[in-house]
Structures are given as structure tokens and as C-alpha cells.
Amino acid sequence: MQKALKWLDSRKTKYKFHDYKELGIDRGTIEIWLQHFPVDKVINRRSTTFKALPEEERASITDPDKAIALMMAHTSIIKRPLWNLGKNKFFLGWDEKAQAGIV
């Protein structure tokens, strides 16, 4: 996230940052994300939080409702950054070359 925010600031790009680790995230937003990305891409399986979850909870991500509940309860398992570019366009992750073409 720090690289992405620094990159945006260096280009004087206006943005609105929603820190869902601090502020939480609502079900509707996650449902929109899942219309654009598969759940296994939105959930960061490499996160410490995900790895610390019981196997039963980790396995529950195959069920969309359970995956959404898991992301709402443990926001740090959501891959970052997740960019809402407006006009129903989204980008997941950090790739400076790709970002240069869309932001």
C-alpha cells in the first residue's frame, strides 16, 4: 500500500483511500469486487492472518457467503491495493507499469 500511495502522491493524482483494516468493509462492496475478481484473488492467502485461521475457516472461502463473512471479520486477509477506478472498472494488486496506463 505504501508504494501505491506514494506513487499516486508523486503524480499528484487525486484519490480517496478507504482503510478497510481500520474502518471495516461492507458486504455490498465485497459483492461488487467479487463481480470483477474471483474470491481466491481477492483473499490474500499469503497473509499472516489467513495462515493463522483454522483450516475450516480457510476452506470456507469456496462458499461465497462464508468468504464474504470471513473478509468482513478479518479485513487484513483482503488483498491490497484494490483499486476502484470508477465507471465499473477495478484493478487488483500493485503493478506500476499497469497502473501507469490506467490511473
URKAGI-V780946 format. One record per residue. N is the residue number from 1. SS is DSSP state (h for helix, s for strand, l for the rest). Layout:
BEGIN
n:N ss:SS
n:N ss:SS
END
This chain:
BEGIN
n:1 ss:l
n:2 ss:h
n:3 ss:h
n:4 ss:h
n:5 ss:h
n:6 ss:h
n:7 ss:h
n:8 ss:h
n:9 ss:h
n:10 ss:h
n:11 ss:l
n:12 ss:l
n:13 ss:l
n:14 ss:l
n:15 ss:l
n:16 ss:l
n:17 ss:l
n:18 ss:l
n:19 ss:l
n:20 ss:h
n:21 ss:h
n:22 ss:h
n:23 ss:h
n:24 ss:l
n:25 ss:l
n:26 ss:l
n:27 ss:h
n:28 ss:h
n:29 ss:h
n:30 ss:h
n:31 ss:h
n:32 ss:h
n:33 ss:h
n:34 ss:h
n:35 ss:h
n:36 ss:h
n:37 ss:l
n:38 ss:l
n:39 ss:h
n:40 ss:h
n:41 ss:h
n:42 ss:h
n:43 ss:s
n:44 ss:l
n:45 ss:l
n:46 ss:l
n:47 ss:l
n:48 ss:h
n:49 ss:h
n:50 ss:h
n:51 ss:h
n:52 ss:h
n:53 ss:l
n:54 ss:l
n:55 ss:h
n:56 ss:h
n:57 ss:h
n:58 ss:h
n:59 ss:h
n:60 ss:h
n:61 ss:h
n:62 ss:h
n:63 ss:l
n:64 ss:h
n:65 ss:h
n:66 ss:h
n:67 ss:h
n:68 ss:h
n:69 ss:h
n:70 ss:h
n:71 ss:h
n:72 ss:h
n:73 ss:h
n:74 ss:l
n:75 ss:h
n:76 ss:h
n:77 ss:h
n:78 ss:s
n:79 ss:l
n:80 ss:l
n:81 ss:l
n:82 ss:s
n:83 ss:s
n:84 ss:s
n:85 ss:s
n:86 ss:s
n:87 ss:l
n:88 ss:l
n:89 ss:s
n:90 ss:s
n:91 ss:s
n:92 ss:s
n:93 ss:l
n:94 ss:l
n:95 ss:l
n:96 ss:h
n:97 ss:h
n:98 ss:h
n:99 ss:h
n:100 ss:h
n:101 ss:h
n:102 ss:h
n:103 ss:l
END
